[in-house]
């Protein structure tokens, strides 16, 4: 446990940021999962709608530093490719 006032503050900040990052990452993963589930079900319209919800959130995750921008780009590209194969 931290003993100095600055270390206590740092721990508090780290916990707050970790909670925020966990929420953003969890929500992003849920949205990606919805796209994949709609795609495996063969529902092109639902997959496209889910993709439109997921893409801005993935970009937002990258802009907040939760994931790397290259990771965000790769996720978006792979999801778009998956949805486009449905027709």
C-alpha positions as CSV (number, residue, x, y, z in Angstrom):
1,X,0.0,0.0,0.0
2,X,1.2,3.5,-0.8
3,X,2.4,5.6,2.1
4,X,3.0,9.0,0.5
5,X,0.2,11.4,-0.4
6,X,1.3,11.6,-4.0
7,X,1.4,7.8,-4.3
8,X,-2.1,7.5,-2.8
9,X,-3.3,10.0,-5.3
10,X,-1.6,8.1,-8.1
11,X,-3.2,4.8,-7.1
12,X,-6.6,6.5,-7.0
13,X,-6.1,7.9,-10.5
14,X,-4.9,4.6,-11.8
15,X,-8.0,2.8,-10.5
16,X,-10.3,5.4,-12.0
17,X,-8.5,5.2,-15.4
18,X,-8.5,1.4,-15.3
19,X,-12.2,1.3,-14.7
20,X,-12.9,3.7,-17.6
21,X,-10.7,1.6,-19.9
22,X,-12.3,-1.6,-18.8
23,X,-15.8,-0.1,-19.6
24,X,-14.7,1.1,-23.0
25,X,-13.0,-2.2,-23.9
26,X,-15.9,-4.3,-22.7
27,X,-18.5,-2.3,-24.6
28,X,-16.3,-2.4,-27.8
29,X,-16.0,-6.2,-27.5
30,X,-19.7,-6.5,-27.1
31,X,-20.4,-4.5,-30.2
32,X,-17.8,-6.6,-32.2
33,X,-19.5,-9.7,-30.9
34,X,-22.9,-8.5,-32.1
35,X,-21.5,-8.0,-35.6
36,X,-19.9,-11.5,-35.7
37,X,-23.1,-13.1,-34.4
38,X,-25.2,-11.4,-37.0
39,X,-22.8,-12.4,-39.7
40,X,-22.7,-16.1,-38.6
41,X,-26.5,-16.1,-38.5
42,X,-26.4,-14.9,-42.2
43,X,-28.4,-11.8,-41.5
44,X,-26.8,-9.2,-43.7
45,X,-29.0,-6.3,-42.7
46,X,-28.4,-6.9,-39.0
47,X,-24.7,-7.3,-39.5
48,X,-24.5,-4.1,-41.4
49,X,-26.4,-2.2,-38.7
50,X,-24.2,-3.7,-36.0
51,X,-21.1,-2.7,-38.0
52,X,-22.3,0.9,-38.2
53,X,-22.7,0.9,-34.4
54,X,-19.3,-0.8,-33.8
55,X,-17.0,1.2,-36.1
56,X,-17.3,4.6,-34.3
57,X,-16.9,3.0,-31.0
58,X,-13.7,1.2,-32.1
59,X,-12.4,4.5,-33.3
60,X,-13.3,6.1,-30.0
61,X,-11.5,3.4,-28.2
62,X,-8.3,4.1,-30.2
63,X,-8.6,7.8,-29.7
64,X,-8.8,7.4,-26.0
65,X,-5.8,5.1,-26.0
66,X,-7.5,2.0,-24.8
67,X,-6.4,0.2,-28.0
68,X,-3.7,1.1,-30.5
69,X,-4.9,2.9,-33.7
70,X,-3.5,0.1,-35.9
71,X,-5.4,-2.5,-33.8
72,X,-8.6,-0.4,-34.3
73,X,-7.9,-0.2,-38.1
74,X,-7.4,-3.9,-38.3
75,X,-10.6,-4.7,-36.4
76,X,-12.6,-2.4,-38.5
77,X,-11.2,-3.8,-41.8
78,X,-11.8,-7.4,-40.7
79,X,-15.3,-6.8,-39.6
80,X,-16.1,-4.8,-42.8
81,X,-14.7,-7.7,-44.9
82,X,-16.8,-10.2,-43.0
83,X,-20.0,-8.1,-43.5
84,X,-19.2,-7.5,-47.2
85,X,-19.0,-11.3,-47.8
86,X,-22.6,-11.6,-46.8
87,X,-23.7,-9.7,-49.8
